[in-house]
Amino acid sequence: MIDTKKTRLMTKLAIYEKHEGQEDIEMAKYYKSDYVRLQVLKTILAVTFGCVFLLTIIAVYNSEFLLDEALVLNYKKIGKQILGIYLLLIAVYVGIVVVGYSIKYTKSRGRLSKYYKALGKLKKMEETEERRREMEEDEREDFEV
Amino acid sequence: MMVLFEIRAKLTGIYQKYDFIIKTVLKFALVLITLMEIRSRFAYNDTLSKSVIVLVLSLFSAFLPSSLMVLVVIAYMVLQILGLSALMAITVCLLCLILYCFFLRFTPKYGAAVVAVPVLRTLGFPYVMPLSMGLFGNLLTIVPTSCGVFAYYMLAIIKDNLITLQQVQDSDNPLAMYMDVINSLLKNPAMYVTMFIYAVVILVVYFIRRLNMDYSFEISIGVGTGVMIVGHIIGALKYDMGVGIFSVIICSLISSVLVLLFMFCYRALSYSAAEHVQFEDDDYYYYVKAVPKLRVNSPKKPVKKVVTRNVRRSEEEEELEDEIFETMDSKFLESTTGDEIEDNVKDELPLAAATAPKPVVTPIAKPIAKPIEKSIVKPIAKPVAAPAAKQVTEDDLFDDEDDDYK
């Protein structure tokens, strides 16, 4: 006989594992601070690459001007401006990432705790079933004796 | 209305049954349309322009996650443009990488939105995206939607500059066309206005649909459509938006109807049967409004079972069969919800089939001789208006009891 309650629980667990579960379980390998730091590192790397690509496009766009004025340009001032914009971008992105990924991690822990509770429930169901089966077998043996 | 609910139940059933196949086919169609659209604009690579290659790439992308799907589309576009101009191909590649590094890496789940915006715009239903993103997504969807708008305008500008690009190919100054394209792209008020309107629509739809009031989903679609039309009218008064006001109104209305249909298939609520309950625990006093989801089970046709048997049946067997069928019928009548009926059907029918004797009718006029047929018409389940199966969300993922309410 199919236990519908158990089947429903197992289906929900399987759906969770298939979707958010993978990411949540992967996230649970880290402490919150470690996870957020990892994301900050990734973001700094991505923003750095983004800035390099952006600078390339701007440099090509202004290439004629740069070639003409190559000898008279104030490279120190330009460098400072670029560095300032870069640091500002990094600060903004790091702020957003710290807040965003902290919330994401907290939500993920909530879902995981529900998942583990459901797993415990499932385990209890199976233990009860096992016990019932053993009792039935004992009764049958007693009857045969 | 009942007919609509029945169609919805059928569609939901089909979707639940063939979930993977439907999603794969939709992704395949999306990539196929996108690649064909790119091919129609920039067919500069003979190998990549072959229909077989387009089909194979679409099929391959259909099995990839949406972020990788976008990567395939970008790679195809860059390689096609490479046939025309290496500088332009590198520029497009760099712009896409910038979009990814600054924005898209934070919303990998919504990668398909970047592709869907230009495709829907080409198909004539561009406003489906902001409305559906606000309705089914979250505020982060503003990022991929805006990137989609950028991608659309980038393709449109490159296409518009094709003649110049081809002329410049042989000239001495390839930088000129590069600067033209960048200028047209960055100094394009229509693009910024469209991005702004889409972002406002997503915000408006998102916040209204979360309000604690009846028909919040429907109202959010209506208000979102209004904001879209007004935004475009104001934009068109000041800038050249590239679309007529009349077409904006028509497209917005069609898009809102499409989104309403999606929403009807996704979630239908019965506000007339809403429950208002109040209770308290040690820490809080709760005011709860529970709105039941609507679902009508599709009517199942009565199954006519024809059983032939040439063995005479005893009176005892007949009595036993009557008893079993009476028990089953009373259980069906006691069932109130669709889920229970389904459970009963699944659980009881095989058991009944195993235990019940095959129905045979004893002939009265001619007691022996030929095998006799009897038809038994047995209804399996009647259509019942029942609360719907719940969409699984993170909050109620493992709760058994609250499957029927918003």
HADDOCK unambig.tbl for C-alpha pairs under 7 A between the chains (distance, minus, plus):
assign (segid A and resid 9 and name CA) (segid B and resid 398 and name CA) 6.87 0.50 0.50
assign (segid A and resid 12 and name CA) (segid B and resid 397 and name CA) 6.62 0.50 0.50
assign (segid A and resid 12 and name CA) (segid B and resid 398 and name CA) 6.38 0.50 0.50
assign (segid A and resid 46 and name CA) (segid B and resid 101 and name CA) 5.00 0.50 0.50
assign (segid A and resid 47 and name CA) (segid B and resid 101 and name CA) 5.99 0.50 0.50
assign (segid A and resid 47 and name CA) (segid B and resid 102 and name CA) 6.13 0.50 0.50
assign (segid A and resid 50 and name CA) (segid B and resid 98 and name CA) 4.94 0.50 0.50
assign (segid A and resid 50 and name CA) (segid B and resid 101 and name CA) 5.26 0.50 0.50
assign (segid A and resid 50 and name CA) (segid B and resid 102 and name CA) 6.35 0.50 0.50
assign (segid A and resid 53 and name CA) (segid B and resid 94 and name CA) 6.02 0.50 0.50
assign (segid A and resid 53 and name CA) (segid B and resid 98 and name CA) 6.42 0.50 0.50
assign (segid A and resid 54 and name CA) (segid B and resid 98 and name CA) 6.76 0.50 0.50
assign (segid A and resid 61 and name CA) (segid B and resid 179 and name CA) 5.93 0.50 0.50
assign (segid A and resid 111 and name CA) (segid B and resid 394 and name CA) 6.55 0.50 0.50
assign (segid A and resid 114 and name CA) (segid B and resid 398 and name CA) 6.93 0.50 0.50
assign (segid A and resid 118 and name CA) (segid B and resid 398 and name CA) 6.47 0.50 0.50
